[in-house]
Amino acid sequence: MEYDVLVVGAGLAGLVAAAEAADRGRKVCILDQEGEQSLGGQAFWSLGGLFFVDSPEQRRLGIRDSLDLARQDWAGSAGFDRPEDYWPRLWADAYLDFAAGEKRSFLHQQGMRWFPVVGWAERGGGMAHGHGNSVPRFHLTWGTGPAVLAPFIRRVREAGARGRVTFAFRHCVDELMVENGAVCGVQGTILEPDAAPRGKATVRMAAGTFEFRAGAVIVTSGGIGGNHDLVRRNWPAERLGPAPASMVAGVPAHVDGRMLAIGERAGASIINSDRMWHYTEGLRNWDPIWANHGIRILPGPSSFWCDADGSRFAPPAMPGFDTLASLKAIRVSGHDYSWFILTKAIIKKEFALSGSDQNPDITGKDIRLLLKRLGKNPPGPVQAFMEKGEDFIVRKTLEELVEGMNALTGENRLDIAHLRGQIEARDREIDNAYSKDAQVTAIRGTRNYIGDKLLRTAKPHRLLDTKAGPLIAVRLHILTRKSLGGLQTDLSARVISINGDAVPGLYAAGEVAGFGGGGMHGYKALEGTFLGGCIFSGRVAGRAV
């Protein structure tokens, strides 16, 4: 089988790359080890947040953003400090130009639309030149992840009708073929058909072999988040503490990272493997789609956050501020989990669950259902976790709550006097409109942004105020998500060899390339840049071939 371009991976980056290459007259084949029901990969499950700079949505809310401010935030988060960061730096600059330039119009012209209130995820570590977004930039796509995929699925389907795109599902690539120093195709195993629903594990029984040849191969196979052994092997213990023994999976098992080793055998350079992005607010899904399925809470700023022993975390380990600093605080404590303690008033307004499946109103573009978020109770999916999720405890008093927390873990680590002393100290800071408590000050500062005041931040109140009750405790697991390093690429998405030269015929895009260059985010990422990184790097690769 011969094509102009082979795209290995049918996720967002692969679809964008295939669409762009097909629009330029190339004959493209998209290969994926999963079935057609998994078309779109991880992006299907996403909340659909996109990072724009100085957008119309921002301006309507009075947000003053600029490319200079975005560059400052990116540099403070990335912390580039290695010789191999040469290409990642250039990719970061190019992506910021895209996000502040044609990105929104490029997507808008294809039918994508966004929720009018811009979210402010990942506020950072507390310094203007440090990590985090200085202003809200998280633009929630109307229709969530499926709506991000829709334009590109439509384009490749239309190209398929013209004979420009072919799909090869259940084709598992085992090797990149190399002749005379150039990648000229792929070899692999044809897997038996499996109609398991999207996200479920599929069989790996071989039904045959294949060999496809092409002038260019674009690897868009994703990261390593579904392979916890590989996550632990690359875990940066010196920065984040020892690797967790227990984690929940934010992605399906087929996000296994196997194409990284396959690319390396063909001469590719892999950089920044120790840079990764995992969340600290994971829940075990009471209705799992894949094994060990974890759902992330997108928290507002008000929950009391403590380690497994009940000791409150110090800033910047506060809800919604600095993910990796919080992850380090948890691991240094010596445990794999932590706790939120909050009230019904907080959970109603501040808890959102990440993922298209946990937001049926926005995913389904159902305004009537969306308006129910303004009611007296938490959103339906959150309420379901409160009632059915193993990590939630709801009680009237703090004594009863601590008893339930200890019973859940079976470890009896929590002391009521220790917790009460810290919570009462925090509560005393609520009586004035100012405070020495960094979290209380942050809560009040958050409400200066109209979007958060209306939708994402509860009115400051005492946690032990019975009028705000009942009390709720939530056990939080570490949840695997994104690889921030990967195959090194130049600004044309050509894969770089260990000698620093481009590997002829080989390209990469999306998470397998660290979303561009082998790690354009550096050590830490600004929220909303993962889907956008797939779109941008996929577009670059599809046009370059």
Secondary structure, DSSP 8 states (H G I E B T S, - for coil): -EEEEEEE--BHHHHHHHHHHHHTT--EEEEESS-GGGTBGGGGGS--EEE-SS-HHHHHTT----HHHHHHHHHHHH---SGGGHHHHHHHHHHHHHHHTTHHHHHHTTT--B-SS-B-----SS-TTSSS-SS--EEEBTTHHHHHHHHHHHHHHHHHHTTSEEEEETEEEEEEEEETTEEEEEEEEEE------TTS-----EEEEEEEEEEEEEE----STT-HHHHHHH--HHHH-S--S--EESS-TT---HHHHHHHHTTB-EE-TT-EEEEEEEEE-SS-SSTTBEEEEE--S-SEEEETTS-B--TT-STTT-HHHHHHHHHHTT-SEEEEEEEHHHHHHH-EE-SGGG-HHHHTT-HHHHHGGGSSS--HHHHHHHHH-TTEEEESSHHHHHHHHHHHHSS----HHHHHHHHHHHHHGGGSS--S-HHHHHHHHHTTSHHHHHHT------TT-GGG--EEEEEEEEEEEEES-EE-B-TT-EEEBTTSSEEEEEEE-GGGBTTTTTTTTTTS--TTHHHHHHHHHHHHHHHH-
